[in-house]
Amino acid sequence: RAWGRLLGTPPTSGPKLLPELYHPDRDLRREAVVLARATTAPELESAVYAIADRLASLQSPLYAAIARCPGRTYARRLQVFLRLQRVRNFMSACCDREIDNDALARMANYSPCHFLRTFNTVYQETPHAYLVDQRLQRARRLLNTSDLAVTEIALASGFENRSAFSRLFHRRFGVTACETRQRGTAAA
């Protein structure tokens, strides 16, 4: 509603933001600072439009996922997408937990087989592959920001042992976890 008031449009008109988690890049953070510091109406309007354009560009890949959703109408495909996106965001937030496919299917109100098939069709990867990728991304952030041992990071990220974590980490990022830690400390 605040965006609508700032832009002078009613809150029901215009495109709606789709639920997705983003890691803001430097340019988006700068635009947010410009918005926070805006004092006049033209500055405020310019900053809001700049952020809205950036968010629209971040959201564009989601529309391709909606097009891959099953359903005859756009409204039905959007409904399917929102159900799957709720599960995907839960997996991103709780990637360190042990999550089974049956629980994810219940969250999306699908049978387990239909959930796996639909998730794979929409996101072009299985829920397990997405979960492992989220765990690896979390481990990479922890390697760069914490002083925990690599084994502790593996366990905190949801991996059962260090060897499986190390193998997957090297395959995904092309460097070992220890090399990532060394690069992070050297950059700091």
Backbone as JSON Lines, residues from 0, in Angstrom:
{"i":0,"aa":"R","n":[0.82,-1.2,0.0],"ca":[0.0,0.0,0.0],"c":[0.86,1.26,0.0]}
{"i":1,"aa":"A","n":[2.0,1.19,0.71],"ca":[2.89,2.35,0.76],"c":[3.42,2.66,-0.63]}
{"i":2,"aa":"W","n":[3.78,1.61,-1.38],"ca":[4.27,1.84,-2.75],"c":[3.18,2.52,-3.57]}
{"i":3,"aa":"G","n":[1.93,2.07,-3.41],"ca":[0.83,2.65,-4.16],"c":[0.62,4.11,-3.81]}
{"i":4,"aa":"R","n":[0.72,4.45,-2.51],"ca":[0.57,5.84,-2.1],"c":[1.71,6.7,-2.63]}
{"i":5,"aa":"L","n":[2.93,6.15,-2.59],"ca":[4.07,6.92,-3.07],"c":[4.0,7.16,-4.57]}
{"i":6,"aa":"L","n":[3.52,6.16,-5.3],"ca":[3.45,6.29,-6.75],"c":[2.14,6.92,-7.22]}
{"i":7,"aa":"G","n":[1.2,7.12,-6.3],"ca":[-0.06,7.75,-6.67],"c":[-1.03,6.82,-7.36]}
{"i":8,"aa":"T","n":[-0.88,5.53,-7.18],"ca":[-1.79,4.57,-7.79],"c":[-2.53,3.82,-6.7]}
{"i":9,"aa":"P","n":[-3.74,3.41,-6.96],"ca":[-4.45,2.63,-5.96],"c":[-3.75,1.3,-5.72]}
{"i":10,"aa":"P","n":[-3.81,0.74,-4.5],"ca":[-3.07,-0.48,-4.19],"c":[-3.53,-1.7,-4.97]}
{"i":11,"aa":"T","n":[-4.73,-1.69,-5.54],"ca":[-5.2,-2.88,-6.26],"c":[-4.74,-2.91,-7.7]}
{"i":12,"aa":"S","n":[-4.25,-1.79,-8.23],"ca":[-3.85,-1.78,-9.64],"c":[-2.37,-2.09,-9.77]}
{"i":13,"aa":"G","n":[-1.99,-2.48,-10.96],"ca":[-0.58,-2.74,-11.23],"c":[-0.16,-4.14,-10.86]}
{"i":14,"aa":"P","n":[1.06,-4.5,-11.24],"ca":[1.54,-5.85,-10.96],"c":[1.8,-6.04,-9.47]}
{"i":15,"aa":"K","n":[1.63,-7.25,-9.04],"ca":[1.87,-7.59,-7.64],"c":[3.24,-8.25,-7.54]}
{"i":16,"aa":"L","n":[3.9,-8.04,-6.4],"ca":[5.18,-8.69,-6.17],"c":[4.93,-10.15,-5.81]}
{"i":17,"aa":"L","n":[5.74,-11.02,-6.37],"ca":[5.66,-12.44,-6.09],"c":[6.61,-12.77,-4.95]}
{"i":18,"aa":"P","n":[6.26,-13.75,-4.12],"ca":[7.13,-14.06,-2.98],"c":[8.42,-14.76,-3.43]}
{"i":19,"aa":"E","n":[9.54,-14.15,-3.12],"ca":[10.84,-14.72,-3.44],"c":[11.87,-14.08,-2.52]}
{"i":20,"aa":"L","n":[12.9,-14.83,-2.18],"ca":[13.97,-14.31,-1.35],"c":[15.12,-13.87,-2.25]}
{"i":21,"aa":"Y","n":[15.61,-12.66,-2.01],"ca":[16.71,-12.12,-2.81],"c":[17.84,-11.69,-1.9]}
{"i":22,"aa":"H","n":[19.03,-11.77,-2.42],"ca":[20.19,-11.18,-1.76],"c":[20.5,-9.9,-2.51]}
{"i":23,"aa":"P","n":[20.27,-8.75,-1.89],"ca":[20.42,-7.49,-2.62],"c":[21.86,-7.25,-3.05]}
{"i":24,"aa":"D","n":[22.02,-6.81,-4.28],"ca":[23.35,-6.47,-4.75],"c":[23.66,-5.02,-4.35]}
{"i":25,"aa":"R","n":[24.84,-4.59,-4.69],"ca":[25.31,-3.26,-4.28],"c":[24.42,-2.15,-4.85]}
{"i":26,"aa":"D","n":[24.0,-2.28,-6.11],"ca":[23.18,-1.24,-6.74],"c":[21.83,-1.11,-6.06]}
{"i":27,"aa":"L","n":[21.2,-2.23,-5.72],"ca":[19.91,-2.17,-5.05],"c":[20.04,-1.55,-3.66]}
{"i":28,"aa":"R","n":[21.12,-1.86,-2.95],"ca":[21.34,-1.24,-1.64],"c":[21.54,0.27,-1.78]}
{"i":29,"aa":"R","n":[22.25,0.68,-2.81],"ca":[22.44,2.12,-3.04],"c":[21.11,2.81,-3.32]}
{"i":30,"aa":"E","n":[20.27,2.16,-4.14],"ca":[18.97,2.75,-4.45],"c":[18.09,2.83,-3.21]}
{"i":31,"aa":"A","n":[18.22,1.87,-2.31],"ca":[17.46,1.92,-1.06],"c":[17.94,3.07,-0.18]}
{"i":32,"aa":"V","n":[19.23,3.33,-0.17],"ca":[19.77,4.46,0.6],"c":[19.27,5.77,0.0]}
{"i":33,"aa":"V","n":[19.26,5.86,-1.32],"ca":[18.75,7.07,-1.98],"c":[17.29,7.28,-1.6]}
{"i":34,"aa":"L","n":[16.51,6.21,-1.57],"ca":[15.1,6.31,-1.19],"c":[14.97,6.78,0.26]}
{"i":35,"aa":"A","n":[15.79,6.25,1.15],"ca":[15.71,6.63,2.56],"c":[16.12,8.09,2.77]}
{"i":36,"aa":"R","n":[17.0,8.59,1.95],"ca":[17.49,9.97,2.1],"c":[16.68,10.99,1.31]}
{"i":37,"aa":"A","n":[15.75,10.54,0.5],"ca":[14.97,11.45,-0.33],"c":[14.13,12.38,0.54]}
{"i":38,"aa":"T","n":[14.19,13.67,0.24],"ca":[13.45,14.65,1.03],"c":[12.37,15.35,0.22]}
{"i":39,"aa":"T","n":[12.56,15.5,-1.07],"ca":[11.56,16.18,-1.89],"c":[10.75,15.15,-2.66]}
{"i":40,"aa":"A","n":[9.6,15.57,-3.12],"ca":[8.71,14.66,-3.85],"c":[9.34,14.13,-5.14]}
{"i":41,"aa":"P","n":[10.02,14.95,-5.95],"ca":[10.65,14.4,-7.16],"c":[11.75,13.38,-6.85]}
{"i":42,"aa":"E","n":[12.56,13.64,-5.79],"ca":[13.6,12.68,-5.41],"c":[12.96,11.36,-4.97]}
{"i":43,"aa":"L","n":[11.9,11.48,-4.17],"ca":[11.21,10.31,-3.66],"c":[10.61,9.49,-4.8]}
{"i":44,"aa":"E","n":[9.96,10.16,-5.72],"ca":[9.34,9.47,-6.85],"c":[10.39,8.78,-7.72]}
{"i":45,"aa":"S","n":[11.5,9.47,-7.98],"ca":[12.57,8.89,-8.78],"c":[13.16,7.66,-8.1]}
{"i":46,"aa":"A","n":[13.37,7.74,-6.79],"ca":[13.94,6.6,-6.05],"c":[12.99,5.42,-6.03]}
{"i":47,"aa":"V","n":[11.7,5.68,-5.86],"ca":[10.71,4.6,-5.85],"c":[10.67,3.91,-7.2]}
{"i":48,"aa":"Y","n":[10.68,4.68,-8.28],"ca":[10.66,4.07,-9.6],"c":[11.93,3.27,-9.88]}
{"i":49,"aa":"A","n":[13.07,3.75,-9.39],"ca":[14.33,3.01,-9.59],"c":[14.27,1.66,-8.88]}
{"i":50,"aa":"I","n":[13.77,1.64,-7.65],"ca":[13.66,0.36,-6.93],"c":[12.6,-0.53,-7.55]}
{"i":51,"aa":"A","n":[11.5,0.06,-7.99],"ca":[10.45,-0.73,-8.62],"c":[10.97,-1.38,-9.91]}
{"i":52,"aa":"D","n":[11.75,-0.64,-10.69],"ca":[12.34,-1.22,-11.9],"c":[13.29,-2.37,-11.56]}
{"i":53,"aa":"R","n":[14.09,-2.18,-10.52],"ca":[15.03,-3.23,-10.1],"c":[14.28,-4.47,-9.64]}
{"i":54,"aa":"L","n":[13.23,-4.27,-8.85],"ca":[12.44,-5.41,-8.38],"c":[11.74,-6.12,-9.54]}
{"i":55,"aa":"A","n":[11.27,-5.36,-10.5],"ca":[10.64,-5.97,-11.67],"c":[11.64,-6.83,-12.44]}
{"i":56,"aa":"S","n":[12.88,-6.37,-12.55],"ca":[13.88,-7.18,-13.25],"c":[14.24,-8.42,-12.45]}
{"i":57,"aa":"L","n":[14.24,-8.32,-11.11],"ca":[14.5,-9.49,-10.28],"c":[13.36,-10.51,-10.37]}
{"i":58,"aa":"Q","n":[12.15,-10.02,-10.57],"ca":[10.98,-10.89,-10.59],"c":[10.75,-11.53,-11.96]}
{"i":59,"aa":"S","n":[11.39,-11.05,-13.01],"ca":[11.1,-11.56,-14.36],"c":[11.32,-13.07,-14.52]}
{"i":60,"aa":"P","n":[12.34,-13.7,-13.89],"ca":[12.45,-15.15,-14.04],"c":[11.27,-15.93,-13.43]}
{"i":61,"aa":"L","n":[10.59,-15.33,-12.47],"ca":[9.46,-16.02,-11.86],"c":[8.3,-16.17,-12.83]}
{"i":62,"aa":"Y","n":[8.17,-15.24,-13.76],"ca":[7.08,-15.34,-14.73],"c":[7.3,-16.5,-15.69]}
{"i":63,"aa":"A","n":[8.56,-16.83,-15.97],"ca":[8.84,-18.03,-16.77],"c":[8.44,-19.28,-16.0]}
{"i":64,"aa":"A","n":[8.66,-19.28,-14.69],"ca":[8.25,-20.43,-13.86],"c":[6.74,-20.54,-13.83]}
{"i":65,"aa":"I","n":[6.03,-19.41,-13.77],"ca":[4.57,-19.44,-13.78],"c":[4.08,-20.02,-15.1]}
{"i":66,"aa":"A","n":[4.74,-19.68,-16.19],"ca":[4.33,-20.21,-17.51],"c":[4.5,-21.72,-17.57]}
{"i":67,"aa":"R","n":[5.43,-22.29,-16.8],"ca":[5.62,-23.74,-16.8],"c":[4.66,-24.47,-15.86]}
{"i":68,"aa":"C","n":[3.91,-23.72,-15.05],"ca":[2.97,-24.35,-14.12],"c":[1.8,-24.97,-14.87]}
{"i":69,"aa":"P","n":[1.27,-26.09,-14.34],"ca":[0.09,-26.67,-14.98],"c":[-1.15,-25.81,-14.7]}
{"i":70,"aa":"G","n":[-2.04,-25.77,-15.66],"ca":[-3.28,-25.01,-15.53],"c":[-3.65,-24.37,-16.85]}
{"i":71,"aa":"R","n":[-4.95,-24.24,-17.08],"ca":[-5.4,-23.66,-18.34],"c":[-5.37,-22.14,-18.34]}
{"i":72,"aa":"T","n":[-5.64,-21.54,-17.19],"ca":[-5.68,-20.08,-17.11],"c":[-4.48,-19.57,-16.34]}
{"i":73,"aa":"Y","n":[-4.22,-18.28,-16.52],"ca":[-3.12,-17.66,-15.79],"c":[-3.4,-17.68,-14.3]}
{"i":74,"aa":"A","n":[-4.64,-17.45,-13.91],"ca":[-4.98,-17.45,-12.48],"c":[-4.71,-18.82,-11.85]}
{"i":75,"aa":"R","n":[-5.02,-19.87,-12.55],"ca":[-4.77,-21.22,-12.02],"c":[-3.26,-21.5,-11.95]}
{"i":76,"aa":"R","n":[-2.51,-21.11,-12.98],"ca":[-1.06,-21.31,-12.95],"c":[-0.42,-20.5,-11.83]}
{"i":77,"aa":"L","n":[-0.92,-19.28,-11.6],"ca":[-0.41,-18.45,-10.52],"c":[-0.7,-19.1,-9.16]}
{"i":78,"aa":"Q","n":[-1.87,-19.69,-9.01],"ca":[-2.21,-20.36,-7.76],"c":[-1.26,-21.54,-7.5]}
{"i":79,"aa":"V","n":[-0.99,-22.33,-8.53],"ca":[-0.06,-23.44,-8.39],"c":[1.33,-22.92,-8.05]}
{"i":80,"aa":"F","n":[1.76,-21.86,-8.73],"ca":[3.07,-21.29,-8.46],"c":[3.2,-20.81,-7.02]}
{"i":81,"aa":"L","n":[2.19,-20.13,-6.51],"ca":[2.24,-19.61,-5.15],"c":[2.31,-20.75,-4.13]}
{"i":82,"aa":"R","n":[1.63,-21.86,-4.39],"ca":[1.7,-23.0,-3.49],"c":[3.13,-23.58,-3.49]}
{"i":83,"aa":"L","n":[3.71,-23.71,-4.66],"ca":[5.07,-24.25,-4.75],"c":[6.09,-23.26,-4.21]}
{"i":84,"aa":"Q","n":[5.86,-21.98,-4.43],"ca":[6.8,-20.97,-3.96],"c":[6.82,-20.91,-2.43]}
{"i":85,"aa":"R","n":[5.66,-21.14,-1.82],"ca":[5.62,-21.19,-0.35],"c":[6.53,-22.3,0.17]}
{"i":86,"aa":"V","n":[6.5,-23.45,-0.5],"ca":[7.36,-24.58,-0.12],"c":[8.83,-24.23,-0.37]}
{"i":87,"aa":"R","n":[9.1,-23.63,-1.49],"ca":[10.48,-23.29,-1.85],"c":[11.08,-22.28,-0.87]}
{"i":88,"aa":"N","n":[10.3,-21.28,-0.48],"ca":[10.79,-20.3,0.5],"c":[10.98,-20.95,1.86]}
{"i":89,"aa":"F","n":[10.12,-21.9,2.23],"ca":[10.3,-22.63,3.47],"c":[11.6,-23.43,3.43]}
{"i":90,"aa":"M","n":[11.87,-24.06,2.3],"ca":[13.11,-24.83,2.16],"c":[14.33,-23.91,2.26]}
{"i":91,"aa":"S","n":[14.24,-22.72,1.71],"ca":[15.36,-21.77,1.81],"c":[15.6,-21.35,3.24]}
{"i":92,"aa":"A","n":[14.53,-21.1,3.97],"ca":[14.66,-20.63,5.34],"c":[15.07,-21.73,6.31]}
{"i":93,"aa":"C","n":[14.68,-22.95,6.02],"ca":[14.92,-24.07,6.96],"c":[15.8,-25.14,6.34]}
{"i":94,"aa":"C","n":[16.77,-24.74,5.54],"ca":[17.59,-25.71,4.83],"c":[18.47,-26.54,5.76]}
{"i":95,"aa":"D","n":[18.68,-26.07,6.97],"ca":[19.52,-26.82,7.9],"c":[18.77,-27.97,8.57]}
{"i":96,"aa":"R","n":[17.46,-28.0,8.43],"ca":[16.65,-29.06,9.03],"c":[16.54,-30.25,8.09]}
{"i":97,"aa":"E","n":[16.18,-31.38,8.67],"ca":[15.88,-32.57,7.85],"c":[14.42,-32.47,7.42]}
{"i":98,"aa":"I","n":[14.18,-32.32,6.15],"ca":[12.83,-32.13,5.61],"c":[12.55,-33.26,4.64]}
{"i":99,"aa":"D","n":[11.43,-33.95,4.83],"ca":[11.09,-35.03,3.9],"c":[10.07,-34.54,2.87]}
{"i":100,"aa":"N","n":[10.02,-35.25,1.76],"ca":[9.14,-34.86,0.66],"c":[7.67,-34.92,1.04]}
{"i":101,"aa":"D","n":[7.28,-35.83,1.91],"ca":[5.88,-35.92,2.31],"c":[5.44,-34.64,3.02]}
{"i":102,"aa":"A","n":[6.28,-34.11,3.89],"ca":[5.94,-32.86,4.6],"c":[5.85,-31.69,3.61]}
{"i":103,"aa":"L","n":[6.75,-31.65,2.64],"ca":[6.71,-30.59,1.64],"c":[5.46,-30.7,0.78]}
{"i":104,"aa":"A","n":[5.09,-31.93,0.42],"ca":[3.89,-32.14,-0.38],"c":[2.65,-31.72,0.39]}
{"i":105,"aa":"R","n":[2.59,-32.03,1.67],"ca":[1.45,-31.59,2.49],"c":[1.38,-30.07,2.56]}
{"i":106,"aa":"M","n":[2.54,-29.42,2.64],"ca":[2.56,-27.97,2.7],"c":[2.0,-27.36,1.41]}
{"i":107,"aa":"A","n":[2.22,-28.02,0.29],"ca":[1.73,-27.53,-1.0],"c":[0.34,-28.08,-1.34]}
{"i":108,"aa":"N","n":[-0.21,-28.92,-0.47],"ca":[-1.51,-29.56,-0.69],"c":[-1.51,-30.43,-1.94]}
{"i":109,"aa":"Y","n":[-0.47,-31.22,-2.1],"ca":[-0.35,-32.17,-3.2],"c":[-0.03,-33.55,-2.65]}
{"i":110,"aa":"S","n":[-0.25,-34.56,-3.47],"ca":[0.25,-35.88,-3.12],"c":[1.76,-35.86,-3.36]}
{"i":111,"aa":"P","n":[2.52,-36.73,-2.69],"ca":[3.98,-36.7,-2.86],"c":[4.43,-36.85,-4.31]}
{"i":112,"aa":"C","n":[3.83,-37.76,-5.05],"ca":[4.25,-37.96,-6.45],"c":[3.92,-36.75,-7.31]}
{"i":113,"aa":"H","n":[2.71,-36.21,-7.14],"ca":[2.32,-35.04,-7.93],"c":[3.17,-33.83,-7.56]}
{"i":114,"aa":"F","n":[3.51,-33.69,-6.28],"ca":[4.35,-32.59,-5.84],"c":[5.73,-32.66,-6.5]}
{"i":115,"aa":"L","n":[6.35,-33.85,-6.47],"ca":[7.68,-33.99,-7.07],"c":[7.65,-33.67,-8.57]}
{"i":116,"aa":"R","n":[6.65,-34.19,-9.25],"ca":[6.54,-33.98,-10.69],"c":[6.31,-32.49,-11.0]}
{"i":117,"aa":"T","n":[5.41,-31.84,-10.26],"ca":[5.1,-30.44,-10.51],"c":[6.27,-29.53,-10.15]}
{"i":118,"aa":"F","n":[6.91,-29.78,-9.02],"ca":[8.07,-28.97,-8.61],"c":[9.17,-29.07,-9.65]}
{"i":119,"aa":"N","n":[9.43,-30.28,-10.11],"ca":[10.47,-30.5,-11.12],"c":[10.13,-29.8,-12.43]}
{"i":120,"aa":"T","n":[8.87,-29.8,-12.81],"ca":[8.45,-29.14,-14.04],"c":[8.59,-27.63,-13.94]}
{"i":121,"aa":"V","n":[8.17,-27.07,-12.82],"ca":[8.15,-25.62,-12.67],"c":[9.56,-25.05,-12.48]}
{"i":122,"aa":"Y","n":[10.35,-25.65,-11.58],"ca":[11.66,-25.09,-11.25],"c":[12.81,-25.79,-11.97]}
{"i":123,"aa":"Q","n":[12.51,-26.82,-12.7],"ca":[13.49,-27.58,-13.49],"c":[14.6,-28.16,-12.64]}
{"i":124,"aa":"E","n":[14.27,-28.52,-11.41],"ca":[15.14,-29.26,-10.51],"c":[14.28,-29.91,-9.44]}
{"i":125,"aa":"T","n":[14.77,-30.96,-8.85],"ca":[14.01,-31.66,-7.82],"c":[14.07,-30.89,-6.51]}
{"i":126,"aa":"P","n":[13.13,-31.13,-5.61],"ca":[13.2,-30.47,-4.3],"c":[14.49,-30.8,-3.55]}
{"i":127,"aa":"H","n":[14.95,-32.04,-3.68],"ca":[16.18,-32.42,-2.99],"c":[17.39,-31.65,-3.54]}
{"i":128,"aa":"A","n":[17.47,-31.5,-4.85],"ca":[18.57,-30.74,-5.45],"c":[18.52,-29.28,-5.0]}
{"i":129,"aa":"Y","n":[17.32,-28.71,-4.92],"ca":[17.2,-27.33,-4.45],"c":[17.62,-27.21,-3.0]}
{"i":130,"aa":"L","n":[17.22,-28.17,-2.17],"ca":[17.57,-28.15,-0.75],"c":[19.08,-28.26,-0.56]}
{"i":131,"aa":"V","n":[19.73,-29.15,-1.31],"ca":[21.18,-29.3,-1.21],"c":[21.87,-28.0,-1.65]}
{"i":132,"aa":"D","n":[21.37,-27.37,-2.71],"ca":[21.95,-26.11,-3.16],"c":[21.81,-25.02,-2.09]}
{"i":133,"aa":"Q","n":[20.66,-24.96,-1.44],"ca":[20.47,-23.98,-0.37],"c":[21.4,-24.25,0.8]}
{"i":134,"aa":"R","n":[21.61,-25.52,1.12],"ca":[22.54,-25.87,2.19],"c":[23.97,-25.45,1.84]}
{"i":135,"aa":"L","n":[24.35,-25.67,0.59],"ca":[25.69,-25.28,0.17],"c":[25.86,-23.76,0.18]}
{"i":136,"aa":"Q","n":[24.83,-23.03,-0.23],"ca":[24.9,-21.56,-0.19],"c":[25.03,-21.07,1.25]}
{"i":137,"aa":"R","n":[24.28,-21.7,2.17],"ca":[24.37,-21.33,3.58],"c":[25.78,-21.63,4.11]}
{"i":138,"aa":"A","n":[26.32,-22.79,3.76],"ca":[27.67,-23.15,4.21],"c":[28.69,-22.15,3.68]}
{"i":139,"aa":"R","n":[28.53,-21.74,2.45],"ca":[29.46,-20.76,1.88],"c":[29.41,-19.43,2.63]}
{"i":140,"aa":"R","n":[28.18,-18.98,2.97],"ca":[28.06,-17.75,3.77],"c":[28.71,-17.92,5.14]}
{"i":141,"aa":"L","n":[28.49,-19.08,5.77],"ca":[29.08,-19.32,7.09],"c":[30.6,-19.38,7.02]}
{"i":142,"aa":"L","n":[31.13,-19.95,5.96],"ca":[32.59,-20.01,5.81],"c":[33.18,-18.61,5.72]}
{"i":143,"aa":"N","n":[32.46,-17.71,5.08],"ca":[32.97,-16.35,4.89],"c":[32.73,-15.45,6.09]}
{"i":144,"aa":"T","n":[31.77,-15.8,6.95],"ca":[31.4,-14.86,8.01],"c":[31.61,-15.38,9.42]}
{"i":145,"aa":"S","n":[31.88,-16.66,9.61],"ca":[32.01,-17.17,10.98],"c":[33.37,-17.82,11.19]}
{"i":146,"aa":"D","n":[33.67,-18.08,12.45],"ca":[34.92,-18.73,12.81],"c":[34.73,-20.21,13.12]}
{"i":147,"aa":"L","n":[33.57,-20.77,12.8],"ca":[33.31,-22.18,13.06],"c":[34.22,-23.06,12.22]}
{"i":148,"aa":"A","n":[34.51,-24.24,12.73],"ca":[35.3,-25.21,11.97],"c":[34.47,-25.72,10.8]}
{"i":149,"aa":"V","n":[35.14,-26.23,9.79],"ca":[34.45,-26.71,8.59],"c":[33.48,-27.83,8.95]}
{"i":150,"aa":"T","n":[33.86,-28.71,9.85],"ca":[32.96,-29.8,10.27],"c":[31.72,-29.23,10.95]}
{"i":151,"aa":"E","n":[31.89,-28.23,11.79],"ca":[30.74,-27.6,12.46],"c":[29.83,-26.9,11.46]}
{"i":152,"aa":"I","n":[30.41,-26.28,10.44],"ca":[29.62,-25.63,9.4],"c":[28.85,-26.66,8.6]}
{"i":153,"aa":"A","n":[29.47,-27.78,8.31],"ca":[28.78,-28.86,7.59],"c":[27.57,-29.34,8.38]}
{"i":154,"aa":"L","n":[27.74,-29.55,9.67],"ca":[26.63,-30.0,10.5],"c":[25.57,-28.91,10.65]}
{"i":155,"aa":"A","n":[25.99,-27.66,10.8],"ca":[25.04,-26.56,10.95],"c":[24.27,-26.3,9.66]}
{"i":156,"aa":"S","n":[24.81,-26.72,8.54],"ca":[24.15,-26.51,7.26],"c":[23.23,-27.66,6.88]}
{"i":157,"aa":"G","n":[23.21,-28.71,7.69],"ca":[22.29,-29.81,7.44],"c":[22.93,-31.04,6.82]}
{"i":158,"aa":"F","n":[24.24,-31.07,6.69],"ca":[24.92,-32.25,6.14],"c":[25.25,-33.21,7.28]}
{"i":159,"aa":"E","n":[25.18,-34.5,6.99],"ca":[25.4,-35.5,8.03],"c":[26.88,-35.7,8.34]}
{"i":160,"aa":"N","n":[27.75,-35.55,7.34],"ca":[29.18,-35.72,7.61],"c":[29.99,-34.76,6.73]}
{"i":161,"aa":"R","n":[31.23,-34.6,7.13],"ca":[32.08,-33.63,6.44],"c":[32.48,-34.1,5.05]}
{"i":162,"aa":"S","n":[32.67,-35.39,4.87],"ca":[33.14,-35.86,3.56],"c":[32.09,-35.62,2.47]}
{"i":163,"aa":"A","n":[30.83,-35.89,2.77],"ca":[29.77,-35.62,1.79],"c":[29.69,-34.12,1.51]}
{"i":164,"aa":"F","n":[29.78,-33.32,2.57],"ca":[29.75,-31.87,2.41],"c":[30.91,-31.39,1.54]}
{"i":165,"aa":"S","n":[32.12,-31.87,1.83],"ca":[33.3,-31.42,1.08],"c":[33.2,-31.8,-0.39]}
{"i":166,"aa":"R","n":[32.74,-33.0,-0.67],"ca":[32.6,-33.46,-2.05],"c":[31.59,-32.6,-2.81]}
{"i":167,"aa":"L","n":[30.42,-32.35,-2.2],"ca":[29.39,-31.55,-2.85],"c":[29.81,-30.09,-2.99]}
{"i":168,"aa":"F","n":[30.48,-29.56,-1.97],"ca":[30.94,-28.17,-2.01],"c":[31.93,-27.97,-3.15]}
{"i":169,"aa":"H","n":[32.88,-28.88,-3.27],"ca":[33.89,-28.77,-4.34],"c":[33.24,-28.92,-5.71]}
{"i":170,"aa":"R","n":[32.29,-29.82,-5.84],"ca":[31.6,-30.01,-7.13],"c":[30.79,-28.78,-7.5]}
{"i":171,"aa":"R","n":[30.16,-28.13,-6.51],"ca":[29.29,-26.98,-6.78],"c":[30.07,-25.7,-7.06]}
{"i":172,"aa":"F","n":[31.11,-25.42,-6.26],"ca":[31.8,-24.14,-6.36],"c":[33.17,-24.23,-7.01]}
{"i":173,"aa":"G","n":[33.71,-25.43,-7.22],"ca":[35.0,-25.58,-7.88],"c":[36.2,-25.36,-6.98]}
{"i":174,"aa":"V","n":[35.98,-25.05,-5.72],"ca":[37.05,-24.9,-4.74],"c":[36.63,-25.63,-3.47]}
{"i":175,"aa":"T","n":[37.59,-25.96,-2.64],"ca":[37.27,-26.64,-1.4],"c":[36.76,-25.63,-0.37]}
{"i":176,"aa":"A","n":[36.17,-26.16,0.69],"ca":[35.67,-25.3,1.76],"c":[36.81,-24.56,2.45]}
{"i":177,"aa":"C","n":[37.94,-25.24,2.63],"ca":[39.09,-24.59,3.27],"c":[39.63,-23.45,2.41]}
{"i":178,"aa":"E","n":[39.68,-23.64,1.09],"ca":[40.13,-22.56,0.2],"c":[39.17,-21.37,0.25]}
{"i":179,"aa":"T","n":[37.88,-21.66,0.35],"ca":[36.89,-20.58,0.47],"c":[37.11,-19.81,1.76]}
{"i":180,"aa":"R","n":[37.37,-20.53,2.83],"ca":[37.64,-19.88,4.13],"c":[38.88,-19.01,4.03]}
{"i":181,"aa":"Q","n":[39.95,-19.51,3.39],"ca":[41.18,-18.73,3.26],"c":[40.98,-17.47,2.43]}
{"i":182,"aa":"R","n":[40.21,-17.59,1.34],"ca":[39.92,-16.42,0.51],"c":[39.1,-15.39,1.27]}
{"i":183,"aa":"G","n":[38.16,-15.87,2.1],"ca":[37.33,-14.96,2.9],"c":[38.13,-14.21,3.92]}
{"i":184,"aa":"T","n":[39.07,-14.88,4.58],"ca":[39.91,-14.21,5.59],"c":[40.91,-13.27,4.92]}
{"i":185,"aa":"A","n":[41.4,-13.64,3.73],"ca":[42.34,-12.78,3.02],"c":[41.64,-11.5,2.54]}
{"i":186,"aa":"A","n":[40.38,-11.64,2.11],"ca":[39.64,-10.46,1.65],"c":[39.29,-9.54,2.82]}
{"i":187,"aa":"A","n":[39.05,-10.12,3.98],"ca":[38.69,-9.29,5.14],"c":[39.92,-8.52,5.59]}
